[in-house]
Amino acid sequence: MEASTDDEATGRLLTAAALHDVAAHAEAIQDANLASAAQTMLEAWDEDGKVEGVMQLVIMKYAQEHGTPDDVAALHRWFAATTS
């Protein structure tokens, strides 16, 4: 499956937002383990631009809670295109 440039932009935006929200939440509740996990996910994404495994679940949950149905569909397409 091929993702459009709009799908990619939506996917990247939702990924950045989700990972930054996790990091901010970890800081707010002073959870060192969650903060470390969030930092690891951010660094991995910054290094290789890939969203894999549990990261996809975190980002999809974020998209479902904060995005539109079109955003979620675009994210699905982007994930499918980048992990196949």
Helices and strands as residue ranges (DSSP letters): H 5-28, H 32-48, H 54-66, H 69-83
